[in-house]
Amino acid sequence: MMHPHIPQWYAAYTHSRAEKAVARELQKQGIEHYLPLIKTLKQWSDRKKKVEEPLIRSYIFVRITDKEYRPVLQTTGVVHIVSFSGGPVPIPDWQITNLKILLGTELPTTQENRDLSEGVTVRICRGALEGIRGIIMQIKGRHRLVISINVLHYNLSLDIDPAFVEPMFE
């Protein structure tokens, strides 16, 4: 349920490869948005080039109130806002903050597109990623921190020293 006066984050689904154009249109409208981008090396037959691509294809995050809902839907390239049972599903601020902190570092991550519901919820308590919350997992004997956008069932994971995390009691 959208709050009429308090902006919340939502995931807007876009046409294929329209994420950057949608971001430009939202910028023109003055609507707060976040398009997480990663740099990748693309190879063509004659050259290689580093390009920025959306981390999560066909999605852009918007921080809106009830009155901005319709203008977002009417933005060229936006298909719909992720909804459940007829209403848009808000994304907790901390999940967007996690993405912003993580993409501001140069640490290697891997994408894991599976829904994880087990493990201990932790918070990184020191270092460049301080404040990120996630679930600690052991994969092939290594500790990994899994960071999720639950609404999209989207997960990122990175190697983490267990000494850098503390359990969270929600």
C-alpha positions as CSV (number, residue, x, y, z in Angstrom):
1,M,0.0,0.0,0.0
2,M,1.4,3.4,-1.0
3,H,1.7,6.0,1.7
4,P,0.2,9.3,0.3
5,H,2.8,11.6,1.8
6,I,5.9,9.5,2.7
7,P,8.0,8.5,-0.3
8,Q,9.0,4.8,-0.5
9,W,11.1,2.8,-3.0
10,Y,9.4,0.7,-5.6
11,A,10.7,-1.3,-8.6
12,A,9.5,-0.2,-12.0
13,Y,9.7,-2.7,-14.7
14,T,10.8,-1.3,-18.1
15,H,10.9,-2.3,-21.7
16,S,14.0,-4.2,-22.6
17,R,17.1,-2.0,-22.8
18,A,15.1,1.1,-21.8
19,E,16.4,1.5,-18.3
20,K,18.8,4.5,-19.1
21,A,16.1,6.3,-21.2
22,V,13.6,5.8,-18.4
23,A,16.2,7.3,-15.9
24,R,16.6,10.3,-18.2
25,E,12.8,10.8,-18.4
26,L,12.4,10.5,-14.6
27,Q,15.2,13.0,-14.1
28,K,13.4,15.5,-16.4
29,Q,10.2,15.0,-14.3
30,G,12.1,15.5,-11.0
31,I,11.2,12.0,-9.8
32,E,13.7,10.4,-7.5
33,H,15.1,7.2,-9.0
34,Y,18.1,4.9,-8.8
35,L,19.5,2.8,-11.6
36,P,22.3,0.6,-10.3
37,L,24.9,0.3,-13.1
38,I,28.0,-1.9,-13.3
39,K,31.0,-1.6,-15.7
40,T,31.5,-4.5,-17.9
41,L,34.1,-5.2,-20.7
42,K,32.3,-5.7,-24.0
43,Q,34.2,-7.3,-27.0
44,W,33.4,-6.7,-30.6
45,S,35.2,-8.2,-33.5
46,D,37.5,-5.2,-33.8
47,R,37.7,-3.8,-30.3
48,K,37.0,-4.0,-26.6
49,K,35.3,-1.3,-24.6
50,K,34.2,-0.8,-21.0
51,V,30.5,0.0,-20.8
52,E,28.0,0.7,-18.0
53,E,25.1,-1.7,-18.0
54,P,22.1,-2.0,-15.6
55,L,22.8,-4.4,-12.7
56,I,19.3,-5.7,-12.8
57,R,18.0,-5.7,-16.4
58,S,14.6,-4.1,-17.1
59,Y,14.2,-2.6,-13.6
60,I,14.7,0.9,-12.2
61,F,13.9,1.9,-8.7
62,V,11.7,4.9,-7.9
63,R,11.2,6.7,-4.6
64,I,7.7,8.1,-4.9
65,T,4.5,9.0,-3.0
66,D,0.9,8.2,-4.1
67,K,0.8,11.4,-6.3
68,E,3.8,10.4,-8.3
69,Y,2.6,6.9,-9.1
70,R,0.7,7.8,-12.2
71,P,3.4,10.0,-13.7
72,V,5.9,7.1,-13.3
73,L,3.5,4.7,-15.1
74,Q,3.0,7.2,-17.9
75,T,6.8,7.6,-18.4
76,T,7.8,6.3,-21.8
77,G,9.5,2.9,-21.4
78,V,7.9,2.0,-18.0
79,V,5.7,-1.1,-18.3
80,H,4.4,-1.4,-14.7
81,I,5.4,-1.1,-11.0
82,V,6.0,-4.4,-9.3
83,S,2.8,-5.2,-7.5
84,F,1.2,-8.0,-5.4
85,S,-2.5,-8.5,-4.7
86,G,-3.3,-5.4,-6.7
87,G,-1.0,-3.0,-4.9
88,P,2.6,-1.8,-5.4
89,V,5.1,-3.5,-3.2
90,P,7.5,-1.1,-1.3
91,I,11.2,-2.0,-1.1
92,P,12.8,-1.2,2.3
93,D,15.2,1.8,2.2
94,W,18.0,-0.4,3.6
95,Q,17.9,-2.7,0.6
96,I,18.4,0.2,-1.8
97,T,21.1,1.6,0.5
98,N,22.9,-1.8,0.4
99,L,23.0,-1.6,-3.4
100,K,24.4,2.0,-3.3
101,I,27.1,1.1,-0.8
102,L,28.1,-2.1,-2.6
103,L,28.3,-0.5,-6.1
104,G,30.4,2.3,-4.6
105,T,33.2,-0.3,-3.9
106,E,35.4,-2.3,-6.1
107,L,34.8,-5.6,-4.4
108,P,34.0,-8.6,-6.6
109,T,30.4,-9.8,-6.5
110,T,28.5,-12.6,-8.1
111,Q,24.8,-12.6,-9.0
112,E,22.7,-15.3,-7.6
113,N,19.2,-15.4,-8.9
114,R,17.6,-17.8,-6.4
115,D,15.4,-17.0,-3.4
116,L,17.3,-17.6,-0.2
117,S,15.4,-17.9,3.1
118,E,18.0,-19.6,5.4
119,G,21.0,-18.3,7.2
120,V,21.7,-15.6,9.8
121,T,20.9,-12.0,9.1
122,V,24.0,-9.9,9.8
123,R,25.2,-6.3,9.5
124,I,28.7,-5.4,8.4
125,C,30.2,-3.5,11.4
126,R,33.4,-2.1,9.9
127,G,35.2,-1.3,6.7
128,A,34.1,0.2,3.4
129,L,30.8,-1.8,3.4
130,E,29.8,-0.8,7.0
131,G,26.1,-0.7,7.4
132,I,25.1,-3.3,4.7
133,R,22.7,-5.9,5.9
134,G,22.5,-9.4,4.5
135,I,22.4,-13.1,5.1
136,I,25.7,-14.9,5.9
137,M,26.1,-18.2,4.0
138,Q,28.9,-20.8,3.6
139,I,29.5,-21.8,0.1
140,K,32.3,-24.2,-0.7
141,G,33.8,-23.5,2.7
142,R,33.9,-19.8,2.1
143,H,31.8,-17.2,3.9
144,R,29.6,-15.2,1.5
145,L,27.3,-12.3,2.4
146,V,24.1,-12.4,0.4
147,I,22.4,-9.1,-0.2
148,S,18.8,-9.2,-1.5
149,I,16.1,-7.2,-3.2
150,N,13.3,-9.4,-1.9
151,V,10.5,-8.0,-4.1
152,L,12.5,-9.1,-7.2
153,H,13.9,-12.3,-5.7
154,Y,17.3,-10.9,-6.7
155,N,20.4,-11.6,-4.8
156,L,24.1,-10.5,-4.9
157,S,26.8,-12.2,-3.0
158,L,30.3,-11.4,-2.0
159,D,33.2,-12.9,0.0
160,I,33.2,-11.6,3.6
161,D,35.4,-12.2,6.6
162,P,33.0,-13.3,9.4
163,A,35.0,-11.0,11.8
164,F,33.5,-8.0,9.9
165,V,29.9,-8.9,10.6
166,E,27.6,-8.9,13.7
167,P,24.3,-10.7,14.0
168,M,21.2,-8.6,13.8
169,F,18.2,-9.3,16.0
170,E,15.1,-8.0,14.2
